[in-house]
Amino acid sequence: MDNPDTITEEQENIFKVVIANNISAMKISKILSEHSENILTTDYVVTGLIYRLMIKMTDDEMIQSMNEAETILYAESSDEDENDDDEKEEEVESIEEDLNTKRKIKYNSCNCDICNKCRVCLLNFGEFITTDHLSTIYKNSILETCEKHNLILS
């Protein structure tokens, strides 16, 4: 019998996929931020997550994100310290936001391909039908987060 405290290979792969997906979503959020006021907002983070759910990664994006996920998952403490130093150089400004007031998610006015696709994803998110159990969990977590923080989608 397997030790219940041991992570199976299947569970490990799911962790990698979730981490890779979130890494890619944060890259989209950063692009949205850079294409507006260069301030990372909750709206851009949620939009990045929605984009990543609805727009599948290319093979190259998947490979890069999976490699980054493995780096994070298997990093040793000395590597983590080095990565923290690297992240400090790339910091994006963020702001305090009032998440107690109900409001619609805001988006930028940039017309690049990614920003346009993000707006379309936001508009269509409510009608988006998931195709597997993991994407259903992902969509439900986005909906729960938005509800908890009074963010209105659409």
C-alpha positions as CSV (number, residue, x, y, z in Angstrom):
1,M,0.0,0.0,0.0
2,D,1.3,3.5,-0.9
3,N,2.2,5.9,1.9
4,P,-0.6,8.5,2.0
5,D,2.0,11.2,2.6
6,T,3.8,10.4,-0.6
7,I,2.9,12.4,-3.8
8,T,2.2,10.1,-6.7
9,E,3.6,10.8,-10.2
10,E,0.1,11.7,-11.4
11,Q,-0.4,14.2,-8.6
12,E,3.1,15.7,-9.3
13,N,2.1,16.1,-12.9
14,I,-1.1,17.9,-12.0
15,F,0.9,20.3,-9.7
16,K,3.2,21.0,-12.6
17,V,0.3,21.7,-15.0
18,V,-1.4,24.1,-12.5
19,I,1.9,25.9,-11.8
20,A,2.6,26.2,-15.5
21,N,-0.8,27.5,-16.2
22,N,-0.5,30.1,-13.4
23,I,2.9,31.2,-14.7
24,S,1.5,31.7,-18.1
25,A,-1.6,33.6,-16.8
26,M,0.7,35.9,-14.8
27,K,2.7,36.6,-18.0
28,I,-0.6,37.7,-19.7
29,S,-1.5,39.8,-16.6
30,K,1.9,41.5,-16.8
31,I,1.4,42.3,-20.5
32,L,-2.0,43.8,-19.7
33,S,-0.3,45.9,-17.0
34,E,2.5,47.0,-19.4
35,H,-0.1,48.0,-22.0
36,S,-1.9,50.3,-19.6
37,E,-0.4,52.2,-16.7
38,N,2.2,49.7,-15.8
39,I,0.4,48.8,-12.6
40,L,-0.6,45.3,-11.9
41,T,-4.2,45.2,-10.7
42,T,-6.5,42.4,-9.5
43,D,-8.5,43.0,-12.7
44,Y,-5.4,42.1,-14.8
45,V,-4.6,39.0,-12.7
46,V,-8.2,37.7,-13.0
47,T,-8.2,38.5,-16.8
48,G,-4.9,36.7,-17.2
49,L,-6.4,33.6,-15.5
50,I,-9.5,33.8,-17.7
51,Y,-7.4,34.2,-20.9
52,R,-5.3,31.2,-20.0
53,L,-8.4,29.1,-19.3
54,M,-10.0,30.0,-22.6
55,I,-7.0,30.4,-24.9
56,K,-4.9,27.3,-25.0
57,M,-1.1,27.6,-24.9
58,T,0.9,27.0,-28.0
59,D,3.4,24.1,-27.8
60,D,6.2,26.5,-27.2
61,E,4.4,28.3,-24.4
62,M,3.5,25.0,-22.8
63,I,7.1,23.8,-23.0
64,Q,8.5,27.0,-21.6
65,S,5.8,27.2,-18.8
66,M,6.3,23.5,-17.9
67,N,10.1,24.1,-17.6
68,E,9.5,27.1,-15.4
69,A,7.1,25.1,-13.3
70,E,9.6,22.3,-12.8
71,T,12.2,24.9,-11.8
72,I,9.9,26.3,-9.2
73,L,8.7,22.8,-8.0
74,Y,12.2,21.4,-7.7
75,A,14.1,24.5,-6.6
76,E,16.3,24.1,-3.6
77,S,16.5,26.9,-1.0
78,S,19.7,28.4,-2.4
79,D,18.1,28.6,-5.8
80,E,15.0,30.2,-4.4
81,D,17.1,33.0,-2.9
82,E,18.6,33.7,-6.3
83,N,15.2,33.7,-8.0
84,D,13.9,36.1,-5.4
85,D,16.8,38.5,-6.3
86,D,15.9,38.2,-10.0
87,E,12.2,38.8,-9.3
88,K,13.0,42.0,-7.4
89,E,14.6,43.4,-10.6
90,E,11.4,42.7,-12.6
91,E,8.9,44.0,-10.1
92,V,5.7,45.6,-11.5
93,E,4.0,48.3,-9.4
94,S,0.8,47.3,-7.7
95,I,-1.8,49.3,-5.9
96,E,-4.1,48.8,-2.9
97,E,-7.6,48.1,-4.1
98,D,-10.9,48.2,-2.4
99,L,-12.3,44.7,-2.8
100,N,-15.4,45.3,-0.6
101,T,-17.3,47.4,-3.2
102,K,-19.0,45.5,-6.0
103,R,-17.7,46.6,-9.4
104,K,-17.1,45.4,-13.0
105,I,-13.7,44.2,-13.9
106,K,-11.8,46.9,-15.8
107,Y,-9.7,46.3,-18.9
108,N,-7.3,48.5,-20.8
109,S,-7.8,50.1,-24.2
110,C,-4.8,48.7,-26.0
111,N,-5.7,47.1,-29.3
112,C,-2.8,44.6,-29.6
113,D,-3.8,40.9,-30.2
114,I,-3.5,39.8,-26.6
115,C,-5.4,42.7,-25.1
116,N,-8.2,42.3,-27.7
117,K,-8.4,38.6,-27.0
118,C,-8.5,39.3,-23.2
119,R,-11.5,41.6,-23.7
120,V,-13.3,39.0,-25.8
121,C,-12.5,36.3,-23.1
122,L,-14.0,38.6,-20.4
123,L,-17.2,39.1,-22.5
124,N,-17.6,35.4,-23.2
125,F,-16.4,33.9,-19.9
126,G,-19.9,33.4,-18.6
127,E,-20.8,31.2,-21.6
128,F,-17.5,29.3,-21.7
129,I,-18.0,25.6,-21.4
130,T,-15.1,23.7,-19.9
131,T,-14.0,20.4,-21.5
132,D,-12.4,18.6,-18.6
133,H,-12.5,18.3,-14.8
134,L,-9.3,20.4,-14.2
135,S,-10.6,23.3,-16.3
136,T,-13.9,23.1,-14.5
137,I,-12.1,23.5,-11.2
138,Y,-10.1,26.4,-12.6
139,K,-13.2,28.2,-13.9
140,N,-15.1,27.7,-10.6
141,S,-12.1,29.0,-8.6
142,I,-12.1,32.2,-10.8
143,L,-15.9,32.6,-10.2
144,E,-15.5,32.1,-6.5
145,T,-12.7,34.6,-6.3
146,C,-14.6,37.2,-8.2
147,E,-17.7,36.6,-6.0
148,K,-15.6,36.8,-2.8
149,H,-14.0,40.0,-3.9
150,N,-17.1,41.6,-5.4
151,L,-15.8,41.6,-9.0
152,I,-18.4,41.4,-11.7
153,L,-17.6,39.6,-14.9
154,S,-19.1,40.9,-18.2
